[in-house]
Amino acid sequence: MQQIIYFISKNSTKLLFLLLLVVSLYLTVQTHSYHNSKMLHSANVVSGTIYEKTNSVTEYLHLKDENIRLAEENAKMKQILYNSELIVDSTFAVNPEIRIAQDFKLFNAKIIKNSYHKKNNYLTIKGGKVHGIKKDMGVINAKGVIGIVENVSKNYATVQSILNTHSRISAKVINTDHFGTIKWDGKNTGYVQLVDIPKLAVLRKGDSIVTGGISTIFPENIPVGLVDQVFTSKNSNFYTISVRLFNDMTNISSVYLIESVNIDEILQLEEETVSDE
């Protein structure tokens, strides 16, 4: 104890300097959006590298199971492609790009981190700006919707999971074409909620819920889940529907990212329309 006190006393000036330096850097980052943005970008790069190395060790230990899962997922994805109006790019073996109805591009990426036990969950994927990944891309796998890209660095990206209380995804009941919004109440990782479906809709347990196609993020009819329970309120004209997800969000490894080919044209047109009002 005396040696510690002696050390602090002897180096008090240096220690005070370091403390003030740390405080000043913290205040600079917190009060300036530019520095804050650079700090978040750097943290994303560093954490992405760490997650990738950790994930590589885990993958090696579970290589056989991983290969089986990937083979099953690829088979299901090919089945979806061959049984819908999709055009597969001839360079797919070299460049993993697929065109969906010529309006969307599809890229593949690997998950290196996945959180699902928080209120606002995220995934980190290996794939960034140099791979064509952009903010607001839809993220899916063979079973259905995963989330939406939120931040992108050079080689990595973070995805806002469908299990995020801030997530909002347009969806519909497939046999009624009534549209609503998918959100999550932060409770059960196997279920999300579909709201704003009018009581005029005829619903049954087991009905399929799919993406609505009214946004530029997801194409129409990407699977989400099945109707599990329907809740009504006398004070509302809309249902609240509990949807059991097709995906087990605690056990996913690879994803596909969707880019709308015409998004810039659509957004520009919408901006011009709003400015004319």
MIROTI-148970 format. One record per residue: x, z, y of N, C-alpha, C in turn; residue number from 1. Coordinates in Angstrom, 1 decimal. Example, Ala and Ser with C-alpha at 12.3 -4.5 7.8 and 13.67 -1.06 7.14 Angstrom:
<nodes>
> neast|nup|nnorth|caeast|caup|canorth|ceast|cup|cnorth|num
> 13.2|7.8|-5.7|12.3|7.8|-4.5|13.2|7.8|-3.3|1 $
> 12.8|7.1|-2.2|13.7|7.1|-1.1|12.9|7.9|0.0|2 $
</nodes>
This chain:
<nodes>
> neast|nup|nnorth|caeast|caup|canorth|ceast|cup|cnorth|num
> 0.8|0.0|-1.2|0.0|0.0|0.0|0.9|0.0|1.3|1 $
> 2.0|0.8|1.2|2.9|0.9|2.4|3.5|-0.5|2.6|2 $
> 3.8|-1.2|1.5|4.5|-2.5|1.7|3.5|-3.5|2.3|3 $
> 2.3|-3.4|1.9|1.3|-4.3|2.5|1.1|-4.1|4.0|4 $
> 1.0|-2.8|4.3|0.9|-2.4|5.8|2.1|-2.8|6.5|5 $
> 3.3|-2.7|5.9|4.5|-3.1|6.6|4.6|-4.6|6.8|6 $
> 4.1|-5.4|5.7|4.1|-6.8|5.8|3.2|-7.3|6.9|7 $
> 2.0|-6.7|7.0|1.0|-7.1|8.1|1.6|-6.7|9.4|8 $
> 2.2|-5.6|9.6|2.8|-5.2|10.8|3.9|-6.1|11.3|9 $
> 4.7|-6.5|10.3|5.9|-7.3|10.6|5.5|-8.7|11.0|10 $
> 4.4|-9.2|10.4|3.9|-10.6|10.6|2.6|-10.7|11.3|11 $
> 2.3|-9.7|12.1|1.0|-9.6|12.8|0.8|-10.8|13.7|12 $
> 1.8|-11.2|14.4|1.7|-12.4|15.4|1.4|-13.7|14.6|13 $
> 2.1|-13.9|13.5|1.8|-15.1|12.7|0.4|-15.1|12.1|14 $
> 0.1|-13.9|11.6|-1.3|-13.8|11.0|-2.4|-14.0|12.0|15 $
> -2.2|-13.5|13.2|-3.2|-13.7|14.2|-3.3|-15.1|14.6|16 $
> -2.1|-15.8|14.7|-2.1|-17.2|15.1|-2.9|-18.0|14.0|17 $
> -2.6|-17.8|12.7|-3.3|-18.5|11.7|-4.8|-18.3|11.7|18 $
> -5.2|-17.0|12.0|-6.7|-16.7|12.1|-7.3|-17.4|13.2|19 $
> -6.7|-17.4|14.4|-7.3|-18.1|15.5|-7.3|-19.6|15.3|20 $
> -6.3|-20.2|14.6|-6.3|-21.6|14.3|-7.4|-22.0|13.4|21 $
> -7.7|-21.2|12.3|-8.8|-21.4|11.4|-10.1|-21.4|12.1|22 $
> -10.3|-20.4|13.0|-11.6|-20.2|13.7|-11.8|-21.4|14.7|23 $
> -10.7|-21.8|15.4|-10.8|-22.9|16.3|-11.2|-24.2|15.6|24 $
> -10.5|-24.5|14.4|-10.9|-25.7|13.7|-12.3|-25.6|13.2|25 $
> -12.8|-24.5|12.7|-14.2|-24.3|12.3|-15.1|-24.6|13.4|26 $
> -14.9|-24.1|14.6|-15.8|-24.3|15.7|-15.7|-25.7|16.2|27 $
> -14.6|-26.4|16.1|-14.5|-27.8|16.5|-15.3|-28.7|15.6|28 $
> -15.2|-28.4|14.3|-16.0|-29.2|13.3|-17.5|-29.0|13.5|29 $
> -17.9|-27.8|13.7|-19.3|-27.4|13.7|-20.0|-27.9|15.0|30 $
> -19.2|-28.1|16.1|-19.8|-28.4|17.4|-19.6|-29.9|17.8|31 $
> -18.9|-30.6|17.0|-18.7|-32.1|17.3|-19.1|-32.9|16.1|32 $
> -20.1|-33.7|16.3|-20.7|-34.5|15.2|-19.6|-35.4|14.6|33 $
> -18.7|-36.0|15.4|-17.7|-36.9|14.9|-16.8|-36.2|13.9|34 $
> -16.2|-35.0|14.3|-15.4|-34.2|13.5|-16.1|-33.7|12.2|35 $
> -17.4|-33.4|12.4|-18.2|-32.9|11.3|-18.3|-34.0|10.3|36 $
> -18.6|-35.3|10.8|-18.8|-36.4|9.9|-17.5|-36.7|9.1|37 $
> -16.3|-36.6|9.8|-15.0|-36.9|9.2|-14.7|-35.8|8.1|38 $
> -15.1|-34.6|8.4|-14.8|-33.5|7.5|-15.7|-33.7|6.2|39 $
> -17.0|-34.1|6.4|-17.8|-34.3|5.2|-17.4|-35.5|4.4|40 $
> -16.9|-36.5|5.1|-16.4|-37.7|4.4|-15.1|-37.3|3.5|41 $
> -14.2|-36.5|4.1|-13.0|-36.1|3.4|-13.4|-35.2|2.2|42 $
> -14.3|-34.3|2.4|-14.8|-33.4|1.4|-15.4|-34.2|0.2|43 $
> -16.1|-35.2|0.6|-16.8|-36.0|-0.4|-15.7|-36.7|-1.3|44 $
> -14.6|-37.2|-0.7|-13.6|-37.9|-1.4|-12.9|-37.0|-2.3|45 $
> -12.5|-35.8|-1.8|-11.7|-34.8|-2.6|-12.6|-34.3|-3.7|46 $
> -13.8|-33.9|-3.4|-14.7|-33.3|-4.5|-15.0|-34.4|-5.5|47 $
> -15.2|-35.7|-5.1|-15.4|-36.7|-6.0|-14.3|-36.9|-7.0|48 $
> -13.0|-36.8|-6.5|-11.9|-36.9|-7.4|-11.8|-35.8|-8.4|49 $
> -12.1|-34.6|-7.9|-12.1|-33.4|-8.8|-13.2|-33.5|-9.9|50 $
> -14.4|-33.9|-9.5|-15.5|-34.1|-10.4|-15.1|-35.1|-11.5|51 $
> -14.5|-36.2|-11.0|-14.2|-37.3|-12.0|-13.2|-36.8|-13.0|52 $
> -12.1|-36.0|-12.6|-11.1|-35.5|-13.6|-11.8|-34.6|-14.6|53 $
> -12.6|-33.7|-14.1|-13.3|-32.7|-14.9|-14.2|-33.4|-15.9|54 $
> -15.0|-34.4|-15.4|-15.9|-35.1|-16.2|-15.2|-35.9|-17.3|55 $
> -13.9|-36.4|-17.1|-13.2|-37.1|-18.1|-12.9|-36.3|-19.3|56 $
> -12.5|-35.0|-19.0|-12.2|-34.1|-20.1|-13.4|-33.9|-21.0|57 $
> -14.6|-33.6|-20.3|-15.8|-33.4|-21.0|-16.3|-34.6|-21.8|58 $
> -16.1|-35.8|-21.2|-16.5|-37.0|-21.9|-15.6|-37.2|-23.2|59 $
> -14.4|-36.9|-23.1|-13.5|-37.0|-24.3|-14.0|-36.1|-25.5|60 $
> -14.4|-34.9|-25.1|-14.8|-34.0|-26.1|-16.2|-34.4|-26.8|61 $
> -16.9|-35.2|-26.0|-18.3|-35.6|-26.5|-18.4|-37.1|-26.6|62 $
> -17.3|-37.8|-26.9|-17.2|-39.2|-26.8|-18.2|-39.9|-27.8|63 $
> -18.3|-39.4|-29.0|-19.2|-40.0|-30.0|-20.6|-40.0|-29.5|64 $
> -21.1|-38.8|-29.1|-22.5|-38.6|-28.6|-22.7|-39.5|-27.4|65 $
> -21.7|-39.6|-26.5|-21.9|-40.4|-25.3|-22.0|-41.8|-25.6|66 $
> -21.2|-42.3|-26.6|-21.3|-43.7|-26.9|-22.7|-44.1|-27.5|67 $
> -23.2|-43.2|-28.4|-24.5|-43.4|-28.9|-25.6|-43.4|-27.9|68 $
> -25.5|-42.5|-26.9|-26.5|-42.5|-25.8|-26.4|-43.7|-25.0|69 $
> -25.2|-44.2|-24.7|-25.1|-45.4|-23.8|-25.6|-46.6|-24.6|70 $
> -25.3|-46.7|-25.9|-25.8|-47.8|-26.7|-27.3|-47.9|-26.7|71 $
> -28.0|-46.7|-26.8|-29.4|-46.6|-26.8|-30.0|-47.0|-25.4|72 $
> -29.3|-46.5|-24.4|-29.8|-46.9|-23.0|-29.6|-48.3|-22.7|73 $
> -28.5|-48.9|-23.1|-28.3|-50.4|-22.9|-29.4|-51.2|-23.7|74 $
> -29.7|-50.8|-24.9|-30.7|-51.5|-25.6|-32.1|-51.4|-25.0|75 $
> -32.4|-50.3|-24.4|-33.7|-50.1|-23.8|-33.7|-50.9|-22.5|76 $
> -32.6|-50.9|-21.8|-32.5|-51.7|-20.5|-32.7|-53.2|-20.8|77 $
> -32.0|-53.7|-21.9|-32.1|-55.1|-22.2|-33.6|-55.4|-22.6|78 $
> -34.2|-54.5|-23.3|-35.6|-54.7|-23.7|-36.5|-54.9|-22.4|79 $
> -36.2|-54.0|-21.4|-37.0|-54.1|-20.1|-36.7|-55.5|-19.5|80 $
> -35.4|-55.9|-19.5|-35.0|-57.2|-18.9|-35.7|-58.3|-19.6|81 $
> -35.7|-58.4|-20.9|-36.2|-59.5|-21.6|-37.7|-59.6|-21.6|82 $
> -38.4|-58.5|-21.3|-39.8|-58.5|-21.4|-40.5|-58.4|-20.0|83 $
> -39.7|-58.8|-19.0|-40.3|-58.8|-17.6|-39.7|-60.0|-16.9|84 $
> -40.2|-60.1|-15.6|-39.8|-61.3|-14.8|-38.5|-61.0|-14.2|85 $
> -37.4|-60.9|-15.0|-36.1|-60.6|-14.5|-35.2|-61.8|-14.8|86 $
> -34.2|-62.0|-13.9|-33.2|-63.0|-14.1|-31.8|-62.4|-14.3|87 $
> -31.2|-62.5|-15.4|-29.9|-61.9|-15.6|-28.8|-62.8|-15.2|88 $
> -27.9|-62.3|-14.3|-26.8|-63.0|-13.8|-25.9|-63.4|-15.0|89 $
> -25.4|-64.7|-15.0|-24.5|-65.2|-16.1|-23.2|-64.5|-16.1|90 $
> -22.8|-63.8|-15.0|-21.5|-63.2|-14.9|-21.6|-61.7|-15.2|91 $
> -22.7|-61.3|-15.9|-23.0|-59.9|-16.1|-21.8|-59.2|-16.8|92 $
> -21.2|-59.9|-17.8|-20.1|-59.3|-18.6|-18.9|-58.9|-17.7|93 $
> -18.7|-59.7|-16.6|-17.6|-59.5|-15.8|-18.0|-58.6|-14.5|94 $
> -19.1|-59.0|-14.0|-19.6|-58.4|-12.8|-21.0|-57.8|-13.1|95 $
> -21.1|-56.5|-13.2|-22.4|-55.9|-13.6|-23.5|-56.0|-12.6|96 $
> -24.0|-57.1|-12.4|-25.0|-57.4|-11.4|-26.2|-58.1|-12.0|97 $
> -27.4|-57.6|-11.8|-28.6|-58.3|-12.3|-29.5|-58.5|-11.2|98 $
> -30.2|-59.6|-11.2|-31.3|-59.8|-10.1|-32.6|-59.5|-10.7|99 $
> -33.4|-58.7|-10.0|-34.8|-58.4|-10.4|-35.7|-59.2|-9.6|100 $
> -36.4|-60.1|-10.2|-37.3|-61.0|-9.5|-36.7|-61.6|-8.2|101 $
> -35.4|-61.8|-8.2|-34.6|-62.5|-7.2|-34.7|-61.7|-5.8|102 $
> -35.4|-60.6|-5.8|-35.5|-59.8|-4.6|-34.6|-58.6|-4.6|103 $
> -34.1|-58.2|-5.7|-33.3|-57.0|-5.9|-32.1|-57.2|-6.7|104 $
> -31.0|-56.6|-6.4|-29.8|-56.6|-7.2|-29.6|-55.2|-7.9|105 $
> -29.0|-55.3|-9.1|-28.8|-54.1|-9.9|-27.4|-53.9|-10.2|106 $
> -26.8|-52.7|-9.9|-25.4|-52.4|-10.2|-25.4|-51.1|-11.1|107 $
> -24.4|-51.1|-12.0|-24.3|-49.9|-12.9|-23.2|-48.9|-12.3|108 $
> -23.4|-47.6|-12.6|-22.4|-46.6|-12.2|-22.5|-45.4|-13.1|109 $
> -21.5|-44.6|-13.1|-21.4|-43.4|-14.0|-21.6|-42.2|-13.2|110 $
> -22.4|-41.2|-13.7|-22.6|-39.9|-13.1|-21.4|-39.0|-13.5|111 $
> -20.8|-38.4|-12.5|-19.6|-37.5|-12.7|-20.0|-36.0|-12.4|112 $
> -21.2|-35.9|-11.7|-21.7|-34.5|-11.5|-23.2|-34.6|-11.3|113 $
> -23.9|-33.6|-11.9|-25.3|-33.6|-11.8|-25.8|-32.2|-11.6|114 $
> -26.5|-31.9|-10.5|-27.1|-30.5|-10.4|-28.6|-30.6|-10.6|115 $
> -29.2|-29.6|-11.2|-30.6|-29.6|-11.4|-31.2|-28.2|-11.4|116 $
> -30.4|-27.2|-11.1|-30.9|-25.8|-11.1|-31.1|-25.3|-9.7|117 $
> -31.0|-26.1|-8.6|-31.2|-25.7|-7.3|-32.6|-26.3|-6.8|118 $
> -32.9|-25.9|-5.5|-34.1|-26.5|-4.9|-33.8|-27.9|-4.4|119 $
> -32.6|-28.2|-3.9|-32.3|-29.5|-3.5|-31.1|-30.0|-4.3|120 $
> -31.4|-30.8|-5.3|-30.3|-31.2|-6.2|-29.8|-32.6|-5.9|121 $
> -28.5|-32.8|-6.2|-27.8|-34.0|-6.0|-27.0|-34.4|-7.2|122 $
> -26.7|-35.7|-7.3|-25.8|-36.3|-8.3|-24.6|-36.9|-7.6|123 $
> -23.5|-36.9|-8.2|-22.3|-37.6|-7.7|-22.0|-38.7|-8.7|124 $
> -21.8|-39.9|-8.2|-21.5|-41.1|-9.1|-20.2|-41.7|-8.7|125 $
> -19.6|-42.3|-9.7|-18.3|-43.0|-9.5|-18.7|-44.5|-9.1|126 $
> -18.6|-44.8|-7.8|-19.0|-46.0|-7.3|-19.2|-45.8|-5.8|127 $
> -18.6|-46.6|-4.9|-18.7|-46.4|-3.5|-18.8|-47.7|-2.7|128 $
> -18.4|-47.7|-1.5|-18.5|-48.9|-0.6|-17.7|-50.1|-1.2|129 $
> -16.6|-49.9|-1.8|-15.8|-51.0|-2.4|-16.5|-51.6|-3.5|130 $
> -17.5|-50.9|-4.1|-18.2|-51.5|-5.3|-19.6|-52.0|-4.9|131 $
> -19.8|-52.0|-3.6|-21.1|-52.6|-3.1|-22.2|-51.6|-3.0|132 $
> -21.9|-50.3|-3.2|-22.9|-49.2|-3.1|-23.2|-48.9|-1.6|133 $
> -24.5|-48.7|-1.3|-24.9|-48.5|0.1|-25.9|-47.3|0.1|134 $
> -26.0|-46.7|1.3|-27.0|-45.7|1.5|-28.4|-46.3|1.3|135 $
> -29.3|-45.4|0.8|-30.7|-45.7|0.6|-31.0|-46.7|-0.6|136 $
> -30.0|-46.9|-1.5|-30.2|-47.7|-2.7|-31.1|-46.8|-3.6|137 $
> -32.0|-47.4|-4.3|-32.7|-46.7|-5.4|-31.8|-46.5|-6.6|138 $
> -32.0|-45.4|-7.3|-31.2|-45.1|-8.5|-32.1|-44.9|-9.7|139 $
> -31.9|-45.6|-10.8|-32.7|-45.6|-12.0|-31.8|-45.6|-13.2|140 $
> -32.5|-45.3|-14.4|-31.8|-45.7|-15.7|-32.9|-46.3|-16.5|141 $
> -32.6|-46.5|-17.8|-33.5|-47.2|-18.7|-34.9|-46.5|-18.8|142 $
> -34.9|-45.2|-18.6|-36.2|-44.4|-18.7|-37.0|-44.3|-17.4|143 $
> -36.3|-44.6|-16.2|-37.1|-44.5|-15.0|-36.3|-44.1|-13.8|144 $
> -37.0|-43.6|-12.8|-36.4|-43.2|-11.5|-35.5|-42.0|-11.6|145 $
> -34.4|-42.0|-10.9|-33.4|-40.9|-10.9|-33.4|-40.3|-9.4|146 $
> -33.3|-41.2|-8.4|-33.2|-40.7|-7.0|-32.9|-41.8|-6.1|147 $
> -32.3|-41.4|-4.9|-31.9|-42.4|-3.9|-30.6|-42.0|-3.3|148 $
> -29.7|-43.0|-3.1|-28.4|-42.8|-2.6|-28.5|-42.2|-1.2|149 $
> -27.7|-41.1|-0.9|-27.7|-40.5|0.4|-26.5|-40.7|1.2|150 $
> -25.3|-40.5|0.5|-24.0|-40.6|1.3|-23.1|-41.4|0.4|151 $
> -22.2|-42.2|1.1|-21.3|-43.1|0.3|-19.9|-43.0|1.0|152 $
> -18.9|-42.8|0.1|-17.5|-42.9|0.6|-16.9|-44.2|0.0|153 $
> -15.6|-44.3|0.0|-14.9|-45.5|-0.5|-15.2|-45.7|-2.0|154 $
> -15.1|-44.7|-2.8|-15.1|-44.8|-4.2|-16.2|-44.0|-4.9|155 $
> -17.0|-43.2|-4.1|-18.0|-42.3|-4.7|-19.2|-42.3|-3.8|156 $
> -20.3|-41.8|-4.4|-21.6|-41.7|-3.6|-22.3|-40.5|-4.2|157 $
> -23.1|-39.9|-3.3|-24.0|-38.8|-3.7|-25.5|-39.3|-3.7|158 $
> -26.2|-38.9|-4.6|-27.6|-39.3|-4.8|-28.6|-38.1|-4.7|159 $
> -29.6|-38.3|-3.8|-30.6|-37.3|-3.7|-31.5|-37.4|-5.0|160 $
> -31.4|-36.4|-5.8|-32.2|-36.4|-7.1|-33.7|-36.4|-6.8|161 $
> -34.5|-36.9|-7.8|-35.9|-36.8|-7.7|-36.3|-35.3|-7.8|162 $
> -35.4|-34.5|-8.3|-35.6|-33.0|-8.3|-35.0|-32.4|-7.1|163 $
> -35.5|-32.8|-5.9|-35.0|-32.4|-4.6|-36.3|-32.2|-3.8|164 $
> -36.4|-31.0|-3.2|-37.7|-30.7|-2.5|-37.9|-31.6|-1.2|165 $
> -36.8|-32.3|-0.8|-36.9|-33.2|0.3|-37.2|-34.6|-0.1|166 $
> -37.2|-34.9|-1.4|-37.4|-36.2|-2.0|-38.8|-36.7|-1.8|167 $
> -39.0|-37.9|-1.4|-40.3|-38.6|-1.2|-40.2|-40.0|-1.7|168 $
> -41.0|-40.3|-2.8|-40.9|-41.6|-3.4|-42.3|-42.2|-3.6|169 $
> -42.5|-43.4|-3.1|-43.9|-44.0|-3.3|-44.1|-44.3|-4.7|170 $
> -45.3|-44.0|-5.2|-45.7|-44.2|-6.6|-47.2|-44.5|-6.7|171 $
> -47.6|-45.0|-7.9|-49.0|-45.3|-8.1|-49.4|-45.0|-9.6|172 $
> -50.7|-44.8|-9.8|-51.2|-44.7|-11.1|-51.4|-46.1|-11.6|173 $
> -50.7|-46.5|-12.7|-50.6|-47.9|-13.1|-51.9|-48.5|-13.4|174 $
> -52.9|-47.8|-13.9|-54.1|-48.5|-14.3|-55.2|-48.4|-13.2|175 $
> -54.9|-47.9|-12.0|-55.8|-47.8|-10.9|-55.3|-48.5|-9.7|176 $
> -54.0|-48.5|-9.5|-53.3|-49.1|-8.3|-53.6|-48.2|-7.1|177 $
> -53.9|-46.9|-7.3|-54.0|-46.0|-6.2|-52.6|-45.4|-5.9|178 $
> -52.2|-45.5|-4.6|-50.9|-45.1|-4.2|-50.8|-43.7|-3.7|179 $
> -49.7|-43.0|-4.0|-49.4|-41.7|-3.5|-47.9|-41.5|-3.3|180 $
> -47.5|-40.2|-3.2|-46.1|-39.9|-3.0|-45.7|-38.9|-4.0|181 $
> -44.5|-39.2|-4.6|-43.9|-38.2|-5.6|-43.0|-37.3|-4.8|182 $
> -43.2|-36.0|-5.0|-42.3|-34.9|-4.5|-42.1|-33.9|-5.6|183 $
> -41.3|-32.9|-5.3|-41.0|-31.8|-6.2|-41.2|-30.5|-5.6|184 $
> -41.8|-29.6|-6.4|-42.1|-28.2|-5.8|-40.9|-27.2|-6.1|185 $
> -39.8|-27.7|-6.7|-38.6|-26.9|-6.9|-38.7|-25.9|-8.1|186 $
> -39.7|-26.1|-9.0|-39.9|-25.2|-10.1|-39.4|-25.7|-11.4|187 $
> -40.1|-26.6|-12.0|-39.8|-27.1|-13.4|-39.0|-28.4|-13.3|188 $
> -37.9|-28.5|-14.0|-37.1|-29.7|-14.0|-37.7|-30.8|-14.7|189 $
> -38.7|-30.6|-15.5|-39.4|-31.6|-16.3|-40.6|-32.3|-15.6|190 $
> -41.0|-31.7|-14.5|-42.2|-32.2|-13.8|-42.0|-32.4|-12.3|191 $
> -42.7|-33.4|-11.8|-42.8|-33.6|-10.3|-44.3|-33.7|-10.0|192 $
> -44.6|-33.8|-8.7|-46.0|-33.8|-8.3|-46.3|-35.1|-7.6|193 $
> -47.4|-35.7|-7.9|-47.9|-36.9|-7.2|-49.1|-36.5|-6.3|194 $
> -48.9|-36.6|-5.0|-50.0|-36.2|-4.0|-50.6|-37.4|-3.3|195 $
> -51.7|-37.2|-2.6|-52.4|-38.2|-1.8|-53.1|-39.3|-2.6|196 $
> -53.4|-39.0|-3.9|-54.2|-39.9|-4.7|-55.7|-39.5|-4.4|197 $
> -56.5|-40.4|-3.9|-57.9|-40.1|-3.5|-58.7|-39.7|-4.8|198 $
> -59.7|-38.9|-4.6|-60.6|-38.5|-5.7|-61.4|-39.6|-6.2|199 $
> -61.4|-40.7|-5.5|-62.1|-41.9|-6.1|-61.5|-42.5|-7.3|200 $
> -60.2|-42.2|-7.5|-59.4|-42.7|-8.6|-59.9|-42.0|-9.9|201 $
> -59.9|-42.8|-11.0|-60.3|-42.3|-12.3|-59.0|-42.0|-13.0|202 $
> -58.7|-40.7|-13.3|-57.5|-40.3|-13.9|-57.7|-39.7|-15.3|203 $
> -56.7|-39.9|-16.2|-56.7|-39.3|-17.5|-55.3|-38.8|-17.8|204 $
> -55.3|-37.7|-18.6|-54.0|-37.2|-19.0|-53.3|-38.3|-19.9|205 $
> -52.0|-38.5|-19.6|-51.3|-39.6|-20.3|-51.2|-40.9|-19.6|206 $
> -51.9|-41.0|-18.4|-51.8|-42.2|-17.6|-50.3|-42.4|-17.1|207 $
> -49.8|-43.6|-17.0|-48.5|-43.8|-16.5|-48.4|-43.8|-15.0|208 $
> -47.3|-43.2|-14.5|-47.0|-43.2|-13.1|-45.8|-44.0|-12.9|209 $
> -45.9|-45.0|-12.0|-44.7|-45.9|-11.7|-44.5|-46.1|-10.2|210 $
> -43.4|-46.7|-9.8|-43.1|-46.9|-8.4|-44.2|-47.9|-7.8|211 $
> -44.5|-47.7|-6.6|-45.5|-48.4|-6.0|-45.1|-49.8|-5.5|212 $
> -43.8|-50.0|-5.1|-43.4|-51.2|-4.6|-43.7|-51.5|-3.2|213 $
> -44.2|-50.5|-2.5|-44.5|-50.7|-1.0|-43.4|-50.3|-0.1|214 $
> -42.2|-50.0|-0.7|-41.0|-49.6|0.1|-39.9|-50.6|-0.2|215 $
> -38.8|-50.6|0.5|-37.7|-51.5|0.3|-36.7|-50.9|-0.7|216 $
> -37.0|-49.7|-1.2|-36.0|-49.0|-2.0|-36.1|-49.3|-3.5|217 $
> -37.4|-49.2|-4.0|-37.6|-49.5|-5.5|-38.5|-50.7|-5.6|218 $
> -38.3|-51.5|-6.6|-39.2|-52.5|-7.0|-40.5|-51.9|-7.6|219 $
> -41.5|-52.7|-7.7|-42.8|-52.2|-8.3|-42.7|-51.9|-9.8|220 $
> -43.4|-50.9|-10.2|-43.5|-50.6|-11.7|-42.3|-50.1|-12.4|221 $
> -41.4|-49.4|-11.7|-40.3|-48.7|-12.3|-40.9|-47.4|-12.8|222 $
> -40.7|-47.0|-14.1|-41.4|-45.8|-14.7|-40.9|-44.5|-14.0|223 $
> -41.9|-43.6|-13.9|-41.6|-42.3|-13.4|-42.0|-41.2|-14.4|224 $
> -43.2|-41.2|-14.9|-43.6|-40.3|-15.9|-45.1|-40.4|-16.2|225 $
> -45.6|-39.4|-16.9|-47.0|-39.4|-17.3|-47.8|-38.3|-16.7|226 $
> -49.1|-38.6|-16.4|-50.0|-37.6|-15.9|-50.2|-36.5|-16.9|227 $
> -49.9|-35.2|-16.5|-50.0|-34.1|-17.4|-51.2|-33.2|-17.0|228 $
> -51.4|-32.9|-15.7|-52.5|-32.2|-15.2|-53.0|-32.7|-13.9|229 $
> -54.3|-32.6|-13.6|-54.8|-33.0|-12.3|-55.5|-31.8|-11.7|230 $
> -55.1|-31.5|-10.4|-55.6|-30.4|-9.7|-56.5|-30.9|-8.5|231 $
> -57.6|-30.2|-8.3|-58.5|-30.6|-7.2|-58.7|-29.4|-6.3|232 $
> -59.1|-29.7|-5.1|-59.5|-28.7|-4.1|-60.7|-29.1|-3.4|233 $
> -61.6|-28.1|-3.1|-62.9|-28.5|-2.4|-62.6|-28.8|-0.9|234 $
> -61.4|-28.4|-0.4|-61.0|-28.6|1.0|-60.2|-29.9|1.1|235 $
> -60.1|-30.7|0.1|-59.3|-31.9|0.2|-60.0|-33.0|-0.5|236 $
> -59.8|-34.3|-0.1|-60.3|-35.4|-0.7|-59.3|-36.1|-1.6|237 $
> -58.2|-35.4|-1.9|-57.1|-36.0|-2.7|-56.8|-35.1|-3.9|238 $
> -56.2|-35.7|-4.9|-55.7|-35.0|-6.1|-54.3|-34.5|-5.8|239 $
> -53.9|-33.5|-6.5|-52.5|-33.1|-6.7|-52.3|-33.3|-8.2|240 $
> -51.3|-34.1|-8.6|-51.2|-34.5|-10.0|-49.8|-34.0|-10.5|241 $
> -49.8|-33.3|-11.6|-48.5|-32.8|-12.2|-48.1|-34.0|-13.2|242 $
> -46.9|-34.5|-12.9|-46.3|-35.6|-13.6|-45.2|-35.2|-14.5|243 $
> -45.3|-35.4|-15.8|-44.1|-35.1|-16.7|-43.2|-36.3|-16.7|244 $
> -41.9|-36.0|-16.3|-40.9|-37.1|-16.1|-40.6|-37.7|-17.5|245 $
> -40.3|-39.0|-17.4|-39.8|-39.7|-18.6|-38.3|-39.3|-18.8|246 $
> -37.6|-39.0|-17.7|-36.2|-38.7|-17.8|-36.0|-37.2|-18.1|247 $
> -35.1|-36.8|-18.9|-34.6|-35.4|-19.0|-33.5|-35.3|-17.9|248 $
> -33.8|-34.8|-16.8|-32.8|-34.8|-15.7|-31.6|-33.9|-15.9|249 $
> -31.7|-33.1|-17.0|-30.6|-32.2|-17.3|-29.6|-32.9|-18.2|250 $
> -29.9|-34.2|-18.7|-29.1|-34.8|-19.7|-29.0|-36.3|-19.4|251 $
> -28.4|-36.7|-18.3|-28.2|-38.1|-18.0|-26.7|-38.4|-17.7|252 $
> -26.3|-39.7|-18.0|-24.9|-40.0|-17.8|-24.6|-41.2|-17.0|253 $
> -25.4|-42.2|-17.2|-25.2|-43.5|-16.5|-26.5|-43.9|-15.7|254 $
> -26.3|-44.6|-14.7|-27.4|-45.1|-13.8|-27.2|-46.5|-13.4|255 $
> -28.3|-47.0|-12.8|-28.3|-48.4|-12.2|-28.8|-48.2|-10.8|256 $
> -28.1|-48.9|-9.8|-28.4|-48.8|-8.4|-29.0|-50.1|-8.0|257 $
> -30.1|-50.0|-7.2|-30.9|-51.2|-6.8|-30.7|-51.4|-5.3|258 $
> -30.4|-52.7|-5.0|-30.3|-53.1|-3.6|-31.3|-54.2|-3.3|259 $
> -32.1|-54.0|-2.3|-33.0|-55.0|-1.9|-32.3|-56.1|-1.1|260 $
> -32.4|-57.3|-1.6|-31.7|-58.5|-1.0|-32.2|-58.7|0.4|261 $
> -33.5|-58.5|0.6|-34.1|-58.9|1.9|-34.3|-57.7|2.8|262 $
> -33.6|-56.5|2.6|-33.9|-55.3|3.3|-33.6|-55.5|4.8|263 $
> -32.5|-56.2|5.2|-32.2|-56.3|6.6|-33.3|-57.1|7.4|264 $
> -33.8|-58.2|6.7|-34.8|-59.0|7.3|-36.1|-58.2|7.5|265 $
> -36.4|-57.4|6.5|-37.7|-56.7|6.5|-37.6|-55.6|7.6|266 $
> -36.5|-54.9|7.7|-36.3|-53.8|8.6|-36.4|-54.4|10.1|267 $
> -35.7|-55.5|10.3|-35.7|-56.1|11.6|-37.1|-56.5|12.0|268 $
> -37.9|-57.1|11.1|-39.2|-57.5|11.4|-40.1|-56.3|11.7|269 $
> -39.9|-55.2|11.0|-40.7|-54.0|11.2|-40.4|-53.4|12.6|270 $
> -39.1|-53.4|13.0|-38.7|-52.9|14.3|-39.3|-53.8|15.4|271 $
> -39.3|-55.1|15.2|-39.8|-56.0|16.2|-41.3|-55.7|16.4|272 $
> -42.0|-55.5|15.2|-43.4|-55.2|15.3|-43.8|-53.9|16.0|273 $
> -43.0|-52.9|15.8|-43.2|-51.6|16.4|-42.9|-51.7|17.9|274 $
> -41.9|-52.5|18.3|-41.6|-52.6|19.7|-42.6|-53.4|20.5|275 $
> -43.4|-54.2|19.8|-44.4|-55.0|20.4|-45.7|-54.2|20.7|276 $
> -45.8|-53.1|20.1|-47.1|-52.3|20.2|-47.1|-51.6|21.6|277 $
</nodes>
